[in-house]
């Protein structure tokens, strides 16, 4: 097993020089996003540094309370961001979305730890990075699914009204939109799976190799994570769309 690469501070700081390339392109193309780029990079840096020290403390003091608190904040942020990106959701739809994201992340993470990796469910070294990847994928999938669903409803508004007027049940009207939105949410994850190992080495595998793990072992972890990611994206998007769509009509079958 090779030694983990230790990055020097000077080498780390030099990566920010690459931002000059992006800023130069933005300036040349007259894209007014340089300030947003710098602020976004600064925010990312501060958040990750804070997270690094918090995780260091948790790893050195592996208390279930610390682990559960960190996981709760992680999932809570993902749910809040998903809902904030979709202000059009009604109250019931919001609850269904939140429960779909939380329930899927908890169940798939538990399966990963207890059945696949076979580690204690509250071991911070495993549960935090694994749940982080699954929560991130779920948040992106849920946001994309809801965005696609809303766009489908808006673009087919007149068609929906006609179908309602002739007595078509709302669930049959919305079913094709649910299927299409589910496919839209799942497609990016599927595309990334297809290109792995040929186009690029994925992030988790690269990180493990840099940390000293053997490539053949890193591959196994990466495969399990990608299958789990696909499952969380598909399951959470299906649940929130299927059950959430049912909150869009009343007892008189009016949307």
C-alpha positions as CSV (number, residue, x, y, z in Angstrom):
1,X,0.0,0.0,0.0
2,X,1.4,3.4,-0.9
3,X,1.6,6.3,1.5
4,X,-1.1,9.0,1.5
5,X,-0.2,12.2,-0.3
6,X,0.3,15.2,2.1
7,X,-0.4,18.5,0.4
8,X,1.8,21.4,1.3
9,X,0.1,24.8,2.1
10,X,2.0,26.5,-0.7
11,X,0.9,23.9,-3.3
12,X,-2.6,24.1,-2.0
13,X,-2.8,27.9,-2.3
14,X,-1.4,27.8,-5.9
15,X,-4.7,26.1,-7.1
16,X,-6.4,29.5,-6.7
17,X,-4.2,30.8,-9.6
18,X,-6.5,28.7,-11.9
19,X,-9.3,31.1,-11.1
20,X,-7.5,33.7,-13.1
21,X,-8.1,31.6,-16.2
22,X,-11.8,31.6,-15.5
23,X,-11.8,35.3,-14.7
24,X,-10.0,36.0,-17.9
25,X,-12.5,34.1,-20.0
26,X,-15.4,35.8,-18.2
27,X,-13.8,39.2,-18.9
28,X,-13.1,38.4,-22.6
29,X,-16.6,37.1,-23.1
30,X,-18.1,39.9,-21.0
31,X,-19.8,37.5,-18.6
32,X,-20.6,39.4,-15.4
33,X,-20.0,36.4,-13.1
34,X,-16.4,37.1,-11.8
35,X,-17.7,38.4,-8.5
36,X,-20.0,35.4,-8.1
37,X,-17.1,33.1,-8.9
38,X,-14.8,34.6,-6.3
39,X,-17.5,34.7,-3.6
40,X,-18.6,31.2,-4.4
41,X,-15.0,29.9,-4.2
42,X,-14.5,31.8,-0.9
43,X,-17.7,30.4,0.6
44,X,-16.8,26.8,-0.5
45,X,-13.3,27.2,1.0
46,X,-14.6,28.4,4.3
47,X,-17.3,25.8,4.5
48,X,-15.0,22.9,3.7
49,X,-12.3,24.1,6.1
50,X,-14.8,24.4,8.9
51,X,-16.3,21.0,8.0
52,X,-12.7,19.5,8.0
53,X,-12.0,20.6,11.5
54,X,-15.5,19.6,12.7
55,X,-15.0,16.1,11.2
56,X,-11.6,15.9,12.7
57,X,-13.1,16.5,16.1
58,X,-15.8,14.0,15.5
59,X,-13.4,11.3,14.3
60,X,-11.2,11.8,17.4
61,X,-14.3,11.8,19.6
62,X,-16.6,9.3,18.0
63,X,-19.7,10.0,20.1
64,X,-23.1,8.9,18.6
65,X,-24.5,12.3,19.6
66,X,-21.9,14.2,17.5
67,X,-22.5,11.8,14.6
68,X,-26.3,12.1,14.7
69,X,-26.1,15.9,15.0
70,X,-23.8,16.2,12.0
71,X,-26.0,13.9,9.9
72,X,-29.2,15.8,11.0
73,X,-27.7,19.1,9.9
74,X,-26.6,17.6,6.6
75,X,-30.0,16.1,5.7
76,X,-31.8,19.2,7.1
77,X,-29.8,21.5,4.8
78,X,-30.5,19.2,1.8
79,X,-34.2,19.3,2.5
80,X,-34.3,23.0,3.1
81,X,-32.4,23.7,-0.1
82,X,-34.7,21.4,-2.2
83,X,-37.8,23.1,-0.8
84,X,-36.3,26.6,-1.3
85,X,-35.7,25.8,-4.9
86,X,-39.3,24.8,-5.4
87,X,-41.5,27.5,-3.7
88,X,-44.5,26.4,-5.7
89,X,-45.0,23.2,-3.6
90,X,-48.1,23.1,-1.4
91,X,-47.8,22.2,2.3
92,X,-48.5,18.5,1.8
93,X,-46.2,18.3,-1.2
94,X,-43.4,19.8,0.9
95,X,-43.9,17.2,3.7
96,X,-43.9,14.4,1.2
97,X,-40.7,15.8,-0.4
98,X,-39.0,16.1,3.0
99,X,-40.0,12.6,4.1
100,X,-38.9,11.1,0.7
101,X,-35.5,12.6,0.9
102,X,-35.0,11.8,4.6
103,X,-36.4,8.3,4.4
104,X,-34.5,7.3,1.3
105,X,-31.2,8.6,2.6
106,X,-31.5,6.9,6.0
107,X,-32.7,3.6,4.6
108,X,-30.0,3.3,1.8
109,X,-27.2,4.5,4.1
110,X,-28.2,1.9,6.7
111,X,-28.3,-0.8,4.1
112,X,-24.8,0.3,2.9
113,X,-23.3,0.2,6.3
114,X,-25.0,-2.9,7.8
115,X,-25.3,-5.2,4.8
116,X,-22.6,-4.1,2.2
117,X,-19.7,-2.7,4.3
118,X,-20.8,-4.4,7.5
119,X,-19.7,-1.7,9.9
120,X,-21.4,-0.1,12.9
121,X,-24.0,2.3,11.6
122,X,-22.7,5.2,13.7
123,X,-19.0,4.8,12.8
124,X,-18.1,8.4,11.7
125,X,-15.4,7.3,9.3
126,X,-18.0,5.5,7.2
127,X,-21.4,6.9,7.9
128,X,-20.5,10.6,7.4
129,X,-18.8,10.4,3.9
130,X,-21.2,7.8,2.6
131,X,-24.3,9.6,3.8
132,X,-22.9,12.9,2.5
133,X,-22.5,11.5,-1.1
134,X,-26.0,9.9,-0.9
135,X,-27.6,13.1,0.5
136,X,-26.0,15.2,-2.2
137,X,-27.2,12.9,-5.0
138,X,-30.7,12.8,-3.5
139,X,-30.9,16.5,-3.2
140,X,-29.8,17.1,-6.8
141,X,-32.2,14.4,-8.1
142,X,-35.2,15.7,-6.1
143,X,-34.6,19.3,-7.2
144,X,-34.3,18.3,-10.8
145,X,-37.4,16.1,-10.6
146,X,-39.5,18.8,-9.1
147,X,-38.2,21.4,-11.6
148,X,-39.0,19.2,-14.5
149,X,-42.4,18.3,-13.1
150,X,-43.3,22.0,-12.7
151,X,-42.1,22.9,-16.2
152,X,-44.2,20.0,-17.6
153,X,-47.3,21.2,-15.8
154,X,-46.8,24.8,-17.0
155,X,-46.1,23.9,-20.6
156,X,-49.2,21.6,-20.8
157,X,-51.6,23.7,-18.8
158,X,-54.2,24.0,-21.6
159,X,-54.0,20.3,-22.4
160,X,-54.6,19.5,-18.7
161,X,-57.6,21.7,-18.5
162,X,-59.2,20.1,-21.6
163,X,-58.7,16.6,-20.2
164,X,-60.2,17.7,-16.8
165,X,-63.2,19.2,-18.6
166,X,-63.9,15.9,-20.4
167,X,-63.8,13.9,-17.1
168,X,-60.3,12.4,-17.3
169,X,-59.1,11.5,-13.7
170,X,-56.2,13.8,-12.5
171,X,-54.0,10.8,-11.7
172,X,-54.1,9.6,-15.3
173,X,-53.4,13.1,-16.5
174,X,-50.3,13.6,-14.3
175,X,-48.9,10.1,-14.7
176,X,-47.0,10.8,-17.9
177,X,-45.5,14.0,-16.4
178,X,-44.4,12.0,-13.3
179,X,-42.7,9.4,-15.5
180,X,-41.0,12.0,-17.6
181,X,-39.8,14.0,-14.6
182,X,-38.4,10.8,-13.0
183,X,-36.5,10.0,-16.1
184,X,-35.1,13.6,-16.2
185,X,-33.9,13.3,-12.6
186,X,-32.3,9.9,-13.1
187,X,-30.5,10.6,-16.4
188,X,-27.5,12.6,-15.1
189,X,-26.7,9.9,-12.6
190,X,-27.0,7.2,-15.3
191,X,-24.8,9.2,-17.7
192,X,-22.1,9.5,-15.0
193,X,-22.2,5.7,-14.4
194,X,-21.8,4.9,-18.1
195,X,-18.6,7.0,-18.4
196,X,-16.9,5.8,-15.3
197,X,-13.7,3.9,-15.7
198,X,-13.4,4.9,-19.4
199,X,-13.8,8.7,-19.5
200,X,-12.7,9.4,-15.9
201,X,-12.0,8.0,-12.5
202,X,-14.8,9.1,-10.1
203,X,-14.2,11.2,-7.1
204,X,-14.4,8.6,-4.3
205,X,-12.1,6.2,-6.1
206,X,-9.6,9.0,-6.8
207,X,-9.7,10.1,-3.2
208,X,-9.1,6.6,-1.9
209,X,-6.2,6.1,-4.3
210,X,-4.6,9.4,-3.2
211,X,-5.1,8.3,0.4
212,X,-3.1,5.2,-0.2
213,X,-5.8,2.5,-1.0
214,X,-5.1,0.0,-3.7
215,X,-7.1,0.7,-6.9
216,X,-8.8,-2.7,-7.0
217,X,-10.2,-2.1,-3.5
218,X,-11.2,1.5,-4.3
219,X,-13.1,0.2,-7.3
220,X,-15.4,-1.9,-5.1
221,X,-16.3,1.0,-2.9
222,X,-16.9,3.2,-5.9
223,X,-19.3,0.7,-7.5
224,X,-21.3,0.3,-4.3
225,X,-21.6,4.1,-3.9
226,X,-22.8,4.6,-7.5
227,X,-25.4,1.8,-7.2
228,X,-26.5,3.4,-3.9
229,X,-26.6,6.8,-5.5
230,X,-28.8,5.6,-8.3
231,X,-31.1,4.0,-5.9
232,X,-31.5,7.0,-3.7
233,X,-32.1,9.3,-6.7
234,X,-34.6,7.0,-8.3
235,X,-36.5,6.0,-5.1
236,X,-36.7,9.5,-3.6
237,X,-37.7,11.1,-6.9
238,X,-40.4,8.5,-7.5
239,X,-41.8,8.8,-4.0
240,X,-42.0,12.6,-3.9
241,X,-43.4,12.7,-7.5
242,X,-45.9,9.9,-7.2
243,X,-47.3,10.8,-3.8
244,X,-46.7,14.5,-4.1
245,X,-48.7,14.7,-7.4
246,X,-51.7,13.4,-5.5
247,X,-51.8,16.5,-3.4
248,X,-52.4,18.7,-6.5
249,X,-56.1,17.8,-6.8
250,X,-59.1,18.0,-4.4
251,X,-61.9,15.7,-3.5
252,X,-63.8,16.9,-6.6
253,X,-60.9,15.9,-8.8
254,X,-60.0,19.5,-9.5
255,X,-56.4,20.5,-10.0
